[in-house]
Amino acid sequence: MKIVHIILFFTIIFGCKSKLENHQKNQKKPNILFIGIDDLRPELGCYGSEIAISPNLDKFATQGLLFENAYCQQAICGPSRASLLTGIRPETSGVFHNYIKFREVNPDVVTLPQHFKNNGYETVYAGKIYHHGDLDEEKSWSRLPATDSMTVKGIKKPVGFALKKNNIDRAKTRKEMVTKYGKVARYGLASGTAYESADVSDNTYSDGYNTELAIATMKEMVAKKDDKPFFLGLGFNKPHLNWVAPKKYWDLYKREDIKLSTQTESPENGAKMGLHPSLELRVRSGIPKKGPIDKELAITLKHAYLACVSYVDAQIGKMISALEKEGLRENTIIIVWSDHGWHLGDMGIWGKATNYEIATRVPLLIWTPDMPKGSQGKTTDALVELVDMYPTLAELAGLEIPKHVEGTSFTPLLINPKTAWKTAAFSQFPSPALREWGAFPIRPAMRETYFGPLLDEVETKIKHQQKDKWDRDLFENNLMGYAMRTEQYRFIVWKDREHKEKEPVFIELYDHKIDPLETKNIADENPEKVGELMKQFNKGWQGNTPKQSI
């Protein structure tokens, strides 16, 4: 009887896939709307947030498929985006911090938009798709966005701050920092205030402006009537610091309703090099340069983050509505993703840049015109990775998947969200405690700034924990934390990436079945489980792919 059920199951699955493939062959190539969001953890209504107001993404989740367990490959902007856009993991590409340009180390790699461009697509973006400085204009994109149409409409270029006082403060602070600390101050030491609430239009700031620019660009492409499919990237800068959003989005929230994280301490027995001292936030005006963030300020900061989430959600609603008005929805694949998560006081820190769940887990949602009705509005618990988007979109568009790609197409999950899938997802991050906020090794001059005491403090903690294992060159430059997330566990192996044959420097193990917030490292008391997971870890991503892709 079991054999009959198995045969019936595979008959249905293969039948669905066959219909999907036949439809793709008979229809013109689908458009791709590729929506990226910066620094958004799964703080959305559709992901169970009790406070986030995100009606547009919540609605989108009822139409498509929501991935509950999606993970980035490194929780920092540059490496994460380089990975998902090239299909190569950081360990392969060598892109570990924001100051390595992916074309410098992988000059011939074919990126995701480039692959679509090479296959007859019009490819264009508005906003932040690649990390700053990695725009790859010549190879990835076939045209420029319709900036001229914005000028004709009288829409001004967006601003970083709308309030005069904040612009004055940023200029003054920047001058003071450069005078005091020299060139190193230019690496973000004077980034202005952390937040702003101004009674302005959506397009005053970059995300509203870029949404209108993306819509105008889409309309231009449609007006050409050349039946050329498009790959349109729309990248949102928020909720990345600085948290600026029009006042109406701040007004959606009542301060008294905002609850802070209850986990304000680092994990018990956790790696001392695994958490940073919140440098990315502390470079902002009005933020303490050392010590804890007090409760009132913490509430304001979370309020600011939530306002940005709602601001971005509204822009996504505008974009999808415009797509529908142009009659394009039924031939457009829409995918929404974030490059990494964010600690909002969780584990006692503020920022991304760790190997923990709160920094590596991301929202990921997709809708396709051919998605079976039985999959629409569903969620999947399957482990997926951002690096999987490249092969998935290629397959859905009927394109070959380049051989260099290190992800796995999750199209079978669109057919059956309960399909048995990966046994693990992988992320990595080099010594967060001893890296600047762009994951760059601490510059000597940075130690001479107001961050000196903070760095001395975390360094002392590391030395106390690691004892004779401490080696400055190792911990500052070559120590890599490799995180493996299975269905039940988070397993972090700290290794010298220059000498991988050596024993791990430190190991962390968190059991999500009993400790979903990762409050206690239980590696020392579970040697058998550590050994079992180490064997799985050593198989790498290749050894944890689905046993059978249907």
N, C-alpha and C positions, 0 to 999 in steps of 0.2 A: 504493500500500500504506500509506504514511504517513497519507493522508487517512482510510483505513478505521480505522486505529488511533486517530486523533484522535476520529473519530465515536464509536467504541466507548467510549473514555475518558469523553467527556462524557455518553454515554448512561448509563454506570454511575453517574457522579457525580450527574447530575440525578435518576436513579432513586432513589439513596440519599437525596438531599435531599427528594424528593417523599414517600418513605415516612416520613421523619422528620417532615415538616410534617403529613402526614395523621395520624400517630400523636398529634402534639401537639394537633390539632384534636379528635380523638376521646377523648383522655384528659383527666382533670381537671388543672388547672394544677399544675405541679411545685412542690414546696417548694424553697427555696434555703437552703443552709447556706454562709454566707459567712465564711470563716476568714481573718483577717488576723494577721500576725505582725510585730512591730516590730523593725527593725534586723537582720533575718536575711539575710545573704548566702547564696549557694547552698552553704552548708556542711552538706550532707546526704549520706548514703550514696548516695541515688538520683542525686545530681548528681556523684558521683565523689569525694567527700571520703574520704580514706584513714583518717580518724580519727573523724569524727562518728558517734555511735551514735543512729540515728533509725529504728528498725524500723517504726514505724507509718506514717510518711510514705513509707518505702521500699516498704512493702506497698501503700499507696495508689497509688504510682506504677506498680505492676504491674497496677493495675485501670483506671487512667485514662490521660490524656495529659499528658506532661511537656514543658514548653516550655524548651528549652535557651537561647534567646536572648530573654528577656523583660526589658524595661527600664522603670524608673520615669521620670517626667517631671521630677522634681527630687528630689535625694537628701537630703531633710530631711522630717521627719514631717508638719508642717502642710501645706505646699504639695503634697506627694505625695498625701496623703489627700484634700485638697480637690479635687485633679485627678481622681483615680480615682472619687470619689464623686459628682462633678458632671458628669463627662464632658468637662470643659473643661481645656485645657492652661494652665499657669501664665502663659504670655505673653498669653493671652486674658483670664484671670480677674484678673490683677494680684496674685495671692497668691504672693509670693516669699519670705516668711519666716513664722515661727511666730506672730508677733504681729498678723498681718492675719487677721481672721475672714472666712471666705468669704461669709457673709451680709451683711457690711457693704459689700462691693464687688459682690456678685451677689445682691441681696435676693430676686429672683423665680425664681432658677434651680431647676429640679426635680431633686432629687438621685436617686441610684439607689434607695435604700430608699423615698423619697417616691413615685417612679414606680410601684413595686410596691404601695405603700399605696393610691395613687390608683386602682389596678386591682384592688382587692378583697383584697389580701393583708394578713395580720396581720404587722406589722413590729416587730421588737424586737431589742435587742442586749444583750450582756454583755461587759464588758471595754472595750478600746480599739479603736473603729472609726474615729470621727472623732478628730482631734487634740484634746487637752485644751482645753476652752473653746469647742469647735465642736460641741457635742453635738447641736444641732438637734432637740431633744426634740419640739417641737410639730409640726413639718412632716414630719420623716422617719419618726417612729416612732408606731405606733398604740397601743402599750401599754408598760407598764413591766415589767422582768424580775421574776421571782418571788422577790423578796428576803425576803418574809415567810416563805416556806417554809424558807429557810435559817435564819432565826431560830428557827422552831419546832423544827428539827432540832438546835438548840444549836450551830450552826456560827458561830463568831465572825467579825467583819469581818477581812479580811486586814491584815497589817502590812508596813511597808517593810523593817524589820529585825526578826529574831526574837531576836537576841542583845542582852542588856542593854547590854553595853559599846559596841555600835555605835550604839545609840540615844543613849547618854550622849555619845559622841564627836560625833555629828551636832549635837545641841543645843548643846554647848559651842563647836564650831567656828562654828556659825551666829551665836551671840552675839558671838564674837570678831570675825567678819567685819563684822557690822553696826556694831559699836562702832568698828572701824577705818576702814571704808570708807563707811558710811552706807547709803542706800537701794539703791544699785547692787548691794550684796551680796545683795540678795533675788533677783537674777536668776541664781541658781544657784551663787554663789561658795562655798556651804557645802552640798554635796550628800551628805555622809557618805562612808563608805568605799565603794570601788569594787566590792567583792564580799563575799559571805557564804556560808558553808557551815554550816548548822545542822541538827541531827538532829530535824527536825520533819515533820509531815504535809504533803502537797501543798497542802492548802487553807489552810495558814498564810499563804502568799504569794498575791498577787492572781491569778495565772494558774490555780492549782489551784482557788481559790475561784470564780472566774468560770466555769470549766468546769462545776463542779457547779451553779452558778446557771443556766447556759445549759441544762443537762440538765433541771433542775427546771422551767424556763420552758417548754421543749419539751413536757414531760409535761403541764403545765397546759393548754397549747393543744390537745393531743391529747384531753385529758379533756373538753373542751367539746363535742366531737363535732359541730361545726357544718360540717365539711368545708371550712373556710376554709384555703386554702394559707398557708404562712408563709414569711417572709424572716427568717431568724435569723442575726444577726451575732455572731460570737464573736471577740473581739480579744485577742491576747496581748501583754503588755507586754515580755516578754523575747524575745530577748536584748538588750533596751535596757539601758543602765546604769541603776541599779546592778545588777550581775550577782549576784543572790541566787537560790539554788536549794537545795532540800533536799539534805542530805549524800549521800543514796543516789545522786544523779545525778552528784555529784563523784566518787564512788567507782567509777563506770563507767570512769574514765580513769586511766591510769598516767602520772605526771608525765614519766617518761623517754621516753614514746612521743610526746609533744607536740612537734611540729616548728614552728619559727617561720618567718616569711616570709624568703625569701632576697633579696628586693628591698627593701632597707632605705634606698635613696637615692631622691631625687626623679628624675623622668625627665630624661635628658640633654637640654639645650636646651628643657626644658618651661617653661610659664608660671610665673613665680615667684608670681603671684597665685593660682595654681591649687591650692595646697596650704596648709592651715591648720596652726597649731602645736599641734594636739591639745588645744584648750581644753576640750572637753567632758569629756575624761578627767582633765585636770589639776585641775579643780575638786574632784575627789574626794580624800578624806583618804589620806595615804600615797603619793600620786603626786607625783613631782618637778614643781615649778612651772616648771622650765626644763631644757633639756638632754635627752639621750636616756633612754629607758626601758631599764634594764639587763636582761640576759638572764633572770635568775632571776625578776624581777618580770614580765617579758613572758610567760614560761611560765605563771606563776600567772594572769595576766589572760586568756590564751587558754584555760586550763583552766576558768576561771570562765565564759567565753563558751560553751564547749562543754557545760558542765553545764547551762546555761540552755537550750541547743538541745535537749538530751535531755529536760529537764523539760517543755518545751513539746510536744515530740513525744509524750510519754506522755499529755498532756492531750488532744491531738488524737485519739489512739487511744481514749481514754475516750468522747469525744464521738461518734465514729463508731460505736463499739460500742453506745452508748445509742440512737442513731438506728436501728440494726439491731434491737435488742431491742423497740423500739416498732413494728416492722414498717413503717418509713417509708423505708428505704434505696431501695427500687425506685421511689419517686416523688419523690426528692430529688436535686437537682443540688448537688454539692459542689465548691467552688472554694477553693483555698488559695493565698495570696499573701503577699508581704512588701512593705513600703512602700519599701525601698531596701536597698542593701548596706552594707558596713562595712569600713574599713581596720583590720586587726589587725596594725599595724606595717608593712603594705604601703606602699611608697614613703616609709617613714620616719615615718608618722603613724598616729594612732589616732583613729578616728571615721568618720562618714559625710561628707556635705557637700563632695563634689568632683564633677567632671564625668568622672571616669575610670571604667573598666570595673568596678573593684572596688566602687565606690559606687553605680553605676547599674544594674548587672545584678542581677536578683532571681529567686528561685524562684517558679514559677507552675505549678500543677497543677490539672487539672479532671477530674471524672467526671460523666457524665450517664447516666440510665437507658437512653437511646436510642442511646448511643454504639455504633457498629458494632464487632463483635468484632475486626475487623482493626485497629482503632485502639487497642484496650485494651492497656495495658502498653507503648505505643510512646512515642517521643520525636519532637519536631519541631524542626528547625533554623530554622524560620521566625522572622523578626523580628516580635515583637509588643510592645505597650506596655500598661502598666497601665490607661491610659485606654480600652483596648479592652474591658475587662471589662463596662462599662456596656452597650454595645450588644449584646454577646454574650449576657449573661444575659437581657436584654429579648427578644431574638430567640428564645432557647431556651424562654422562657416564653410565647411567642406574643403578646408585647406590641409595640406600635409603638415604634420608636426615635425619641426626641425629636429635633427638628431641630437643637437646640443642641449635640448631642453631637459631639465632635471625634475620636472613636475609630472603629475599624473592627471590626465583628463578626468574630470568628475562627471562627465555626461551620463554615465549609468545611474548616478544618484538623481538626476532629473527625471529619469524614467521610474525608478523605484528608490525613494529616499531611505529605505531600510536596508538597502544592499550592503552586505558585509564589505568593509572598506579597509583603509590603512590601519595597521596595528600601532603606528606611532607617527607623530609630527615632530619636526626638529627646528630648533631656534638656537641662536648663539649670541654671546656678547662678551667682549673683552673687559675684564676687571672694571666694572662700573664705578667703584669707589675711587679709582685712580685714573679716571678719564675725564676730560672736559665734556661739556654737554653735547658736543658733536661726535662723541666717542673717540676724539683725538687724544693721544697720550698727553699728560699734563706738561705744558711748556714750563721750563725753569722760571721764566719771567712771571708766569701765572702764580707761582708760589710766593712771589714778592708782593702780590696784591692782597686785598682784604680776604681772599680765599686761603691764604697761607695757614692761619690757625685751624680752619676747617679741615684742610688736607692733612695737617699734622695729627688732628684728632682721629680721623679714620685710619690713617697709617698706623697709629699706635694700637688701635683695636686689631688690625690685621696682624701686626707683629706679635701681639699677645696670643692670638688664636693659633697662628701658624708656626710660631716659635722658630726652630732651626730651618724650617722650609722657606723662611723669608729671604728673598733675594730681590733687590730693587729692580734690576733690569728685567727679571722674569715677571714680577707682578705688575710693573708699569707698561711693559711692551709686548710680552709674549704669552701671558696667561689668558687662556680663552675658556669661558664657561659655555659648555655644550649642553643644551637642554633637550630632553626627550619627553614628550607628553604622550602617555598611553591613555587608554580609556579610564584607568584608575589612578595612575601615578604621574607625578612630575619628578624626573630624575635628572639631576644636574651634575655633570662631570667637569671638574676644573683641571685642565691639562696644559702643559707647555706645548704650544703648537709647533715650536721649532724642534721638539724632541718627543713626538707622539708615542714613541715606544716606551717612554718612562711611565711609571705608575702615576695615577692621578694625584694631584696635589690635595684635592678635597672632593668630597661627594655629598650631595644633598638629595634627600628623598622625602617626598610629601605624598600622603595618601589622601586623594580627593574624596574618597568614600566617607571618611570620618573627619577630614580636615580640608574643606574646600578653599579656605582662605590661606592655606599654607602657613600656618602659625608655628609649626614645629618640625624640624628636620629629624627624621627618625632613622637615618642611615645607620648610625652606630649600633642600634638595638635590633636591626634586621639584616644581618650579614647575608643570610640565604637569599632574601629578596634582592639585595644589592647585587649579588652574584648573578642571579637570574636576569635582572634588568641590564646588567653590564653585557651579558651575552647578546641580548637583543640590541643594545646600543651599538655594539661593535659590528653589527650587520649593516649599520648605516641606513640612510633613507632607502637605498635600493632593496635592502632586505626587509623593509616594512611596507612595501607597496601592496595593493590588493592582490590576493592570490589569483584571482581571475577577473579580468576586466571584461564585462559583458558587452 
